[in-house]
Amino acid sequence: MYYSMFDSTYLLVIIGMLLAGWASSRVKSTFNKYDDLETEKRIAGKDAAQLILQGAGIHNVRVEPIRGQLTDHYDPQNKVLRLSEATYASTSVAAVAVAAHECGHAVQDAQNYGFLRLRAALVPVVNIGSQAAMPLIFIGLLMQWMGLVKLGIFAFTLVLLFQIVTLPVEFDASKRALQILEGQGVFSMAELPGARKVLRAAAFTYVAAAISTALQLFRLILISRRRD
């Protein structure tokens, strides 16, 4: 059992971890770089968010602060856009770009964007699958119950499916953010390239996460076939 879980295929897990770590490091370094660059109009993240929401005709979404850095997110269930401490009151290019991205999710919600609805529908199933997958696989390999292993792999596949569905949601939100920022003149033409870099770096973390999960799933399938 120990050999099966820590054999040469574990290299796939290591590659995924390195990729995810590099993506996380990249988004932090890019954010920090453009967090030192203030917008010409000195618009704070919270004010940019309010401006964008009003411009999109969205009046039922609250904007409030949340602790941490890069913990920004939109809560479609409670209609709340939460901006991290590094974004909420900051007037940097990075902060406004991140705030605009989260507004992009609010716009998706208001317009019933299909992939956002699909992702929300998958959340309960994926939460169960993510918690059950590895215990099922571990117990199945330990007890030589390959049916249980395959059930665990299926549960893990749901996690990958969720991450794949997340990709168009995140890329579309960034696309909407850039269009809104440019259309409303929040950024100058000189500031837009920096905003694009921040949003692209953030989006790549989701790509890296999906690749990492796919590599781990491939490894689990290889182990399953070897033991079957």
Stockholm file with secondary structure:
# STOCKHOLM 1.0

chainA/1-228         MYYSMFDSTYLLVIIGMLLAGWASSRVKSTFNKYDDLETEKRIAGKDAAQLILQGAGIHNVRVEPIRGQLTDHYDPQNKVLRLSEATYASTSVAAVAVAAHECGHAVQDAQNYGFLRLRAALVPVVNIGSQAAMPLIFIGLLMQWMGLVKLGIFAFTLVLLFQIVTLPVEFDASKRALQILEGQGVFSMAELPGARKVLRAAAFTYVAAAISTALQLFRLILISRRRD
#=GR chainA/1-228 SS CHHHHTSTTHHHHHHHHHHHHHHHHHHHHHHHHHHSSBCTTCCCHHHHHHHHHHHTTCCSCEEEEESSSSCCEEETTTTEEEEEHHHHSCCBHHHHHHHHHHHHHHHHHHTTCHHHHHHHHHHHHHHHHHHHHHHHHHHHHHHTCHHHHHHHHHHHHHHHHHHHHHHHHHHHHHHHHHHHHHHTTCSCTTTHHHHHHHHHHHHHHHHHHHHHHHHHHHHHHHHHHHHC
#=GC SS_cons         CHHHHTSTTHHHHHHHHHHHHHHHHHHHHHHHHHHSSBCTTCCCHHHHHHHHHHHTTCCSCEEEEESSSSCCEEETTTTEEEEEHHHHSCCBHHHHHHHHHHHHHHHHHHTTCHHHHHHHHHHHHHHHHHHHHHHHHHHHHHHTCHHHHHHHHHHHHHHHHHHHHHHHHHHHHHHHHHHHHHHTTCSCTTTHHHHHHHHHHHHHHHHHHHHHHHHHHHHHHHHHHHHC
//
